[in-house]
Amino acid sequence: MAGDVGFDPLGFSSDKATLTKMRDAELKHARLAMLAAAGWPMSEIWHKELTQTFDLPSVLNDNGQAPSLLNGGLSNEWIIGAGVFSLVVGGILEFQAFRAQEKEDYKPGDYGFDPLGLYTFRVSFFLDQMGVEVSREEKIATAKKDMELCEIKNGRLAMLAITAYAAQEFISGIPIVEQSSFFFGDPIL
C-alpha cells in the first residue's frame, strides 16, 4: 500500500482484512481533513464578506473563529443544517463504498472515481525514467501509485493541521488566519 512504512506499534492491523479496513478509514479521514484544512482558513477569511453580501447571519464566533467543538461554535442552526446535509451525503457515499468493497480487486479508498482523469493526466508529464521503454498501462499504474502516495502523505499532514488549528484557536482565542498572516495575508482584505 502507498505510504505503508510498517509503523503499527499497537498492532491495530494484525491481519490483511483489518489492515484494509484501517487504511480505508485513514483515507476517508485524510480526504475530509484535506478539505477542512483548506476550508477552515477560507471560512475565516471570506465568511464575513459573504454574509454581508447575502445578508445572512454569521456562523463565526465573536472573535472571528471558524466554528469548532472547542470554541462552542457547533450550536448554530446553520451548522446543524450543514451537519444533517453532510450525514445524508455521507450516507450515500458510504453506500457506494460498501458496493465497491464487494469487488474482488478492491483497494482501500479506490471507488473508481476519477472524473478529471488525473491518473492519465500525470502520465503526460513524462515522469518515467529516460531510456526505459514501458507500456502505457505500466505508466498509468506507476502514476496511480504516485498519486496514491501523494494523497496519503498530504492527508496525514492535513489531519495534523486540523488538530493544530483547533488546539491553537482554543489555547490562544485568536483565529488561525490572524495567527499566521504570513500564510494567508491580511484577513481584512
N, C-alpha and C positions, 0 to 999 in steps of 0.2 A: 504494500500500500504506500501511496505517496506520503512522505513525511514521517514514516514509521522509523523511529530510531531505537526501538526496543525499550523505551522508558515506561515501565509499569511497576513501580516499586510495591504497590499494594495488591497486585495481582488481579485487577479488575477484569482483564481479558484473558482468562485462563484457557479458553478453548476458541476455536475458529468462529463458532456461532456467536459467542459473547463478544469477540473482537469486532465482528461485523456490525453487531448491534451498537456497540460503543462508538465505532467510527461513524456510523450513520447519525447517531445523536450528536457527536462532535461536529460533524459537517452542518447539521441543522442549526446548532447554536452558533457556529462560526459565521454562517451566511447571515443570520439575523444580527449578529454583533457587527458585521461589516456595514450593514445598512444603518444600524444605530450609531456606530462610530462616526458616520458622516452626517446622519440626521440630527444628532444632539446639538453639535455646534451650529448647524444651519438653522435649527429652530430658534436658538438664542440670537442669531444674527438677524434673521429676516421675519421672525414672528410678529414683532411689534408693528412693523410697517404693513404686513399683510392684514392684520386685524384692524388697523386703522383704515386701510383702503377698502375693505369689505364690511366695515362697521360690525365686527364680531367681538365677543368678549375674549380676553387674552387667557391662555392656559399657563403662561409663565407666572411664577410667584412674584412677590413684591420686589425681590432682589433681581429679577430678570433671569432666574434659573429655569431650565427646562424641567418639566415635571418628572419626579422620580420618587421612589418609595422612601428614600431617606429625607426628602425635604417636604413631604406631605402633599405633593402635587398630584397624586393619583385619585383624588376625590372629586375632581371636576367632572361635570356631566359630559363634556366633550371627550375627555379621556375614557370615561366609562363606555361611551358610544363607540369610540375607536377600538376599545378592548373587545366589545361584542363583535364588531365587524372583523377584527383580527381572528377571533375564535372561529367564525364562520369560514373565512378564507383559509385559515389553518386547517380546519376540518376537511375541507375539500382537497387541499394539498396532501394532507396525511392519508386520505383515502387513495389518492393516486400513488403515493409512496408505497402503501401496502400492496397495491396491484403490481407495482414494479418489482417488489421484493419476491413475488411469486415466481418470477422468471429464474431459470437455472443459471444464466450467466450474469446475475445481478451483482453489481459492485456497489458498495455503500455510497450513497449520495448521487448515484447515476440514475436519473429519472428520464433520460433521453430528451432532455430539454436544452436545446442549443439553437434558438430561433435565429440568431445572428450569424451562425456558422463560424464561431470563433476558433474551434479546433482546426478547421481547414484554413482559416484566415492566418493563423500563426504559422502554418506551413509555408505560406507565401513570403515569409521573411528570410528564407534561406538560412536557417539556423543550424542546419546539419553540417557535418564535417566535410571539408574540402577533399576531393579525391575519393570519397567513399560513395559508391553508387547504391542507392536504396530505392525501393519502390514507393509509390505514392501512399499506399496503405501503411507502410512502415513509418513514413514521415508523419502521417496523421496520428498513428499510435504514439510516436515519440512526442509530438506536440501535445497530445491529450494528456500524457503523463506529466509533462512540464506544467501544463495548466493546472492539473490536479495538485501538484506540489506548490505552485504559487497560491492556489486557493486555500490550502490548509495552513500554510505559513501566515498568509495575511489574515485568515480567520482567527488563528490563535492570537496574533497580535491585537486584533480588534476586540477579542474577548477581554484581554488585559486592559485595553484602552477604556472600554466601557466601565470596567470595575474602577479604574483610576478616576474617570470622570465623576462617578457617583461619590467616591471617597473624597476627592478634592473639594467638590462642592459642599459636601456635608461638613467637612472639617473647617473650611475657610468661610463658607457662606457667600462666596463670590462666584458668579457664572464662569464657566470654563473659558469662554471667549475673552473675558476680561483678564483671566489669569495668564493666558498665553496669547496675548495680542500679536506677538511676533509671528504666529501661525495664521491667525485669522484677520489681521489688520484691525483697523478701528471699527468696533462693532456699532458705532453710532452712524456710520455711513448708510 
